[in-house]
Amino acid sequence: MSTENKTDQSGGPLAGVKIIELSGIGPAPLCCSLLSDMGADILRIDRNAPSGLGSPRTTRTDLLRRGRPSVAIDMKHPDGIATVLKLVEIADAIIDPFRPGVTERLGLGPDECLARNPRLVYGRMTGWGQDGTLNQAAGHDLNYIALTGVLHAIGPKELPTPPLNVVGDMGGGAMFLAVGILAAVIEARQSGHGQIVDTAMTEGAAYLATGAFGSLAAGDWVHERTSNILDGGAHFYRCYKTSDDKFVSIASIEAKFYAILLEKLGLQAADLPSQMDRNTWPAMAKKFEALFAEKTRDQWCEIMEGTDICFAPVLTFDEAFEHPHAKTRGSFVDVEGIKQPVPAPRFSRTPIGIKSGPPELGANTAAGLASWGMSEDEISNLIDSKAIGWLG
């Protein structure tokens, strides 16, 4: 795909799937962005005034809201709730990003929605899950992964380090919600019955670390950070600073790849300890640090990039746009003047794409409702009653 300004109106593998998104922050919006990119017809129901949730951001750079219309509805107005329930009647799924019990109090809980549409998939996205001792507690990504053991394993010895919000919110939340929604929609089309999909970031994040739990069970995991192969403890699986204060990544786990690494570093295996001797890893890391500090990042790229060392330069977000591999594949795209990742994965027969940039809040209220079958008179009456429309 070209990295020019490019949006997609052609469909995708989820063309015809209709999803209502009750607006939230973090994982639910990313899930809906993904499903929209894949062709789903998603109607985002925004509040009719600012929510105060999440980090402040201009609308055009709030990329998690891209690709679907924004309809502003007063969720405390009886006609607003009635409007959402009418939309539910023709939806395949609805996504609830609130704490347990909120939609029930609004009159939009699973009982009300499934009564209107027995085939509906009701996707629920929370940090802690719908039940459990913490289900009503506030939290963010960092708290959820803290409870799983994952956060304890990430960072230097001195302190666990937040891995942005990609592990809990986006990996353990958004991706598991998307898979759950799609699995339940497929099953509903076969059985005629919808169901609730309870997605908890704690459980999704823990599932992502299943391999680490296997290492723990095998007795191979050391709880002290930077003591294991995959947490930066191994000298052959970590990052090194270069002479220009930049960084490179090395992941030469396999013996044949490690042999190439040693060769490119000018080292002889016969003069070194065994690769998997954990007791020698700190000393070997010091040796590697000194060697990598002798050249710039670009010089190391000339020596190692494209080989079987398992090497890559550590790039900033800005640098990632310009890397030759990313440019060759078109891994980033410009939409309405904003560079951003291209949708993934890629489909050979039903290509996907970004339908549009993020709209202003409530900008598509009338058009969005009309596209889901509401008449002009119904929409006009709702506007007059202030049940719909942006008031912020």
C-alpha positions in Angstrom: 0.0 0.0 0.0 1.2 3.5 -0.8 2.2 5.7 2.0 0.4 8.6 0.3 -2.9 9.9 1.8 -5.0 6.7 1.4 -8.4 5.6 2.7 -10.4 2.6 1.8 -14.1 2.4 0.9 -14.1 -1.0 -0.8 -15.3 -3.3 2.0 -13.1 -6.0 3.5 -13.6 -9.4 5.1 -16.1 -8.0 7.6 -18.2 -6.1 5.2 -21.9 -6.3 6.3 -21.1 -6.9 10.0 -22.8 -4.2 12.0 -21.4 -3.2 15.4 -22.5 -0.6 17.9 -19.6 0.9 19.9 -20.4 2.6 23.2 -17.6 5.1 23.5 -14.8 4.4 25.9 -11.0 4.7 26.1 -8.1 2.4 25.3 -8.8 -1.1 24.3 -12.4 -0.9 23.1 -11.6 1.9 20.6 -8.6 0.0 19.2 -10.7 -3.1 18.8 -13.3 -1.1 16.9 -10.6 0.6 14.8 -9.4 -2.9 13.8 -12.8 -4.2 13.0 -13.7 -1.1 11.0 -10.4 -1.4 9.0 -11.5 -4.9 8.2 -14.8 -3.7 6.8 -17.3 -3.8 9.7 -20.0 -1.1 9.8 -19.4 0.4 13.2 -21.5 3.2 14.7 -19.7 4.9 17.6 -22.1 6.2 20.2 -20.4 9.2 21.9 -21.6 11.1 24.9 -23.2 14.4 24.0 -20.6 16.4 26.2 -17.0 15.9 27.2 -16.3 12.8 29.4 -13.1 13.9 31.0 -11.7 10.3 30.5 -8.2 9.5 29.2 -5.4 11.8 28.1 -6.4 15.1 26.5 -5.9 15.0 22.7 -7.0 16.8 19.7 -9.7 15.0 17.7 -7.6 14.7 14.5 -4.8 12.9 16.4 -7.1 10.6 18.4 -6.3 7.7 16.0 -8.2 5.1 18.0 -11.4 6.8 16.8 -10.6 6.6 13.1 -12.7 4.9 10.5 -16.3 5.1 11.8 -18.9 7.8 12.3 -19.5 9.5 15.7 -23.1 9.8 16.8 -23.7 11.9 20.0 -26.5 10.5 22.2 -27.6 11.5 25.7 -27.4 8.2 27.5 -29.4 9.6 30.4 -32.3 10.7 28.2 -35.1 8.1 27.8 -35.3 8.8 24.1 -31.5 8.4 23.8 -31.7 4.9 25.4 -34.6 4.0 23.2 -32.6 5.1 20.1 -29.7 2.8 21.1 -32.1 -0.1 21.7 -33.6 0.4 18.2 -30.1 0.3 16.7 -29.5 -2.9 18.7 -32.3 -4.6 16.8 -30.3 -4.7 13.5 -26.8 -5.0 15.0 -24.6 -8.1 15.1 -22.7 -6.9 18.2 -22.5 -4.1 20.8 -19.4 -3.2 22.7 -19.7 -2.1 26.3 -16.5 -0.5 27.7 -17.9 0.5 31.1 -17.5 -0.9 34.6 -19.8 -3.8 35.4 -23.3 -2.7 36.1 -23.2 0.7 34.3 -25.1 -0.4 31.2 -27.6 -2.2 33.3 -28.3 1.0 35.2 -28.7 2.8 31.9 -31.2 0.3 30.7 -28.8 -1.1 28.0 -27.6 -4.2 29.8 -27.4 -7.6 28.2 -31.0 -8.6 29.3 -32.5 -5.5 27.6 -30.4 -5.8 24.5 -30.8 -9.5 23.9 -34.5 -9.2 24.4 -34.5 -6.9 21.4 -32.1 -9.0 19.4 -31.6 -12.6 20.5 -28.7 -13.1 18.0 -26.8 -10.1 19.5 -23.2 -10.5 20.7 -22.7 -8.4 23.8 -19.0 -7.6 24.1 -17.8 -6.4 27.5 -14.4 -4.8 28.0 -13.0 -4.2 31.5 -9.7 -4.4 33.3 -10.7 -6.8 36.0 -13.6 -8.7 34.5 -17.3 -8.7 35.2 -16.9 -10.4 38.6 -14.2 -10.9 41.2 -13.1 -8.9 44.3 -11.8 -6.0 42.2 -14.5 -5.7 39.5 -15.7 -2.3 40.7 -12.3 -0.8 41.3 -10.9 1.9 38.9 -7.7 1.0 37.1 -5.5 1.4 34.1 -3.3 -0.9 32.0 -0.4 -0.7 34.4 -2.5 -1.9 37.3 -4.0 -4.8 35.3 -0.7 -6.2 34.1 0.7 -5.7 37.7 -1.7 -8.3 38.9 -0.7 -11.0 36.4 3.0 -11.3 37.1 3.8 -9.7 33.7 4.8 -6.3 34.9 7.1 -7.8 37.6 9.1 -9.4 34.8 9.7 -6.3 32.7 12.4 -3.7 33.3 15.7 -3.4 35.1 16.5 -5.2 38.3 15.7 -2.0 40.3 12.2 -1.3 39.2 9.4 -2.8 37.0 8.9 -0.6 33.9 5.6 0.2 32.2 5.7 -1.2 28.7 3.6 1.6 27.3 0.0 0.4 27.4 0.4 -2.2 24.7 0.4 -5.3 26.9 -2.8 -4.8 28.9 -5.0 -2.3 27.0 -4.1 -3.2 23.5 -2.8 -6.8 23.6 -4.7 -8.3 26.5 -7.7 -6.1 25.9 -8.4 -5.0 22.4 -7.1 -8.1 20.5 -8.9 -10.5 22.8 -12.1 -8.5 22.6 -11.9 -8.6 18.8 -11.3 -12.3 18.6 -14.1 -12.9 21.1 -16.6 -10.7 19.2 -15.8 -12.4 15.9 -15.9 -15.9 17.3 -19.3 -15.2 18.9 -20.7 -13.6 15.8 -19.7 -16.7 13.7 -21.4 -18.9 16.3 -24.5 -16.8 16.5 -25.0 -17.1 12.7 -24.9 -20.8 13.1 -27.0 -21.2 16.3 -29.3 -18.1 16.1 -28.3 -17.2 19.6 -26.1 -14.4 20.9 -24.1 -14.3 24.1 -22.0 -12.2 26.4 -18.2 -12.0 25.8 -16.5 -11.0 29.1 -13.0 -9.7 28.2 -10.7 -8.9 31.1 -7.4 -7.3 30.5 -5.9 -9.2 33.4 -6.7 -12.5 31.8 -5.8 -11.4 28.3 -2.4 -10.1 29.4 -1.7 -13.3 31.4 -2.6 -15.4 28.3 -0.1 -13.5 26.3 2.5 -14.6 28.8 1.5 -18.3 28.6 5.0 -19.2 27.4 6.6 -17.6 30.5 4.2 -19.5 32.7 5.5 -22.6 31.0 9.1 -21.6 31.8 8.0 -21.1 35.4 6.5 -24.6 35.6 9.6 -26.1 34.1 11.8 -24.4 36.7 13.5 -22.2 34.2 12.2 -18.8 35.3 14.1 -16.6 37.7 11.9 -13.9 39.3 14.7 -11.4 39.5 14.4 -9.2 36.4 17.2 -9.4 33.8 18.0 -12.9 34.8 16.3 -14.8 32.0 16.8 -15.2 28.3 13.8 -13.1 27.2 13.9 -10.3 29.8 17.3 -8.9 28.9 19.3 -11.1 31.1 21.1 -13.0 28.3 23.8 -11.1 26.5 22.6 -12.4 23.2 19.0 -11.1 23.7 19.0 -7.5 24.6 19.8 -4.0 23.4 23.1 -2.2 23.3 24.1 1.4 23.1 26.2 2.5 20.2 28.8 5.2 19.9 26.3 7.9 18.8 24.0 7.2 21.9 21.6 5.2 19.8 20.7 1.5 20.2 20.6 -1.8 18.4 18.7 -5.0 19.3 20.3 -8.5 19.3 18.2 -11.7 19.5 20.7 -14.5 18.6 19.1 -17.2 20.6 19.8 -20.1 18.3 23.4 -21.4 18.3 23.8 -21.0 14.5 22.7 -17.3 14.8 24.9 -16.7 17.8 27.9 -18.0 15.8 27.3 -15.3 13.2 27.0 -12.7 15.9 30.4 -13.7 17.3 31.9 -13.6 13.9 30.7 -10.1 13.1 31.9 -8.9 16.5 35.4 -10.4 15.8 35.1 -12.9 18.6 36.2 -16.6 18.6 33.7 -19.1 20.2 36.6 -21.2 21.4 37.8 -18.3 23.6 34.4 -17.7 25.2 32.2 -19.6 27.7 29.2 -21.6 26.6 26.4 -19.4 25.3 23.8 -20.8 27.8 26.0 -20.5 30.9 23.9 -18.1 32.9 26.7 -17.4 35.3 28.7 -15.8 32.6 26.0 -13.7 31.0 26.8 -10.5 33.0 30.4 -10.6 32.1 29.6 -11.3 28.4 27.2 -8.4 28.4 29.9 -6.1 29.6 32.2 -7.4 26.8 29.4 -6.8 24.2 28.7 -3.4 25.6 32.3 -2.3 25.0 32.3 -3.7 21.4 29.0 -2.1 20.4 30.1 1.2 21.8 32.9 1.3 19.3 30.6 2.1 16.3 27.5 4.1 15.4 24.2 2.5 15.0 24.3 3.0 11.2 27.7 1.3 11.1 26.4 -1.7 12.9 23.4 -1.8 10.5 25.9 -2.0 7.6 27.6 -4.9 9.3 24.6 -6.9 10.7 21.3 -5.8 9.2 19.8 -8.4 6.9 22.0 -11.2 8.2 20.8 -14.2 10.3 22.1 -12.6 13.5 18.6 -11.5 14.3 19.4 -7.9 14.5 17.5 -4.6 14.1 18.3 -1.0 14.9 16.1 0.5 17.7 14.2 3.2 16.0 12.1 6.1 17.3 8.5 6.4 16.0 9.7 9.1 13.6 12.5 6.9 12.4 10.2 3.9 11.9 8.3 5.8 9.1 11.5 6.1 7.1 13.1 2.6 7.4 13.5 1.0 4.0 11.7 -2.1 5.0 8.7 -0.2 6.2 8.7 2.0 3.1 8.9 -1.0 0.8 5.9 -2.7 2.4 4.0 0.5 3.0 3.8 -0.2 6.7 2.7 3.4 7.5 0.1 5.5 5.8 -0.8 9.2 5.7 -4.5 9.8 6.3 -5.7 13.4 6.4 -2.1 14.6 7.1 -1.5 12.2 10.0 1.1 9.4 9.6 -0.1 6.2 11.3 0.3 2.4 11.1 -1.4 0.7 8.1 -4.1 -1.8 9.1 -2.9 -5.4 9.7 -3.0 -8.2 8.9 -3.1 -8.2 5.1 -5.7 -10.1 3.0 -5.1 -11.3 -0.5 -8.7 -11.2 -1.8 -10.5 -8.8 0.5 -8.1 -6.0 1.2 -8.6 -3.8 4.2 -7.9 -0.1 4.8 -8.6 3.0 6.9 -12.0 4.4 5.9 -11.5 7.9 7.3 -9.7 9.9 9.9 -11.3 10.4 13.3 -14.4 12.7 13.1 -15.3 15.5 15.5 -17.4 14.3 18.4 -21.0 13.9 17.2 -20.2 15.1 13.7 -22.1 12.3 12.1 -25.1 12.1 14.3 -27.8 12.6 11.7 -26.0 10.8 8.9 -24.9 7.9 11.0 -28.4 7.2 12.3 -29.8 7.5 8.8 -27.3 5.0 7.5 -28.7 2.6 10.1 -32.2 3.0 8.9 -33.7 5.9 11.0 -36.0 8.3 9.2 -35.5 12.0 8.8 -38.6 12.7 11.0 -37.3 10.4 13.8 -33.9 12.1 13.7 -35.4 15.5 13.7 -37.6 14.7 16.7 -34.6 13.4 18.6 -32.6 16.5 17.9 -35.5 18.7 19.1 -35.8 16.7 22.3 -32.0 17.0 22.8 -31.8 13.2 23.0 -29.1 13.3 20.3 -26.6 15.9 19.1 -23.4 17.3 20.5 -23.9 19.8 23.3 -20.3 20.1 24.5 
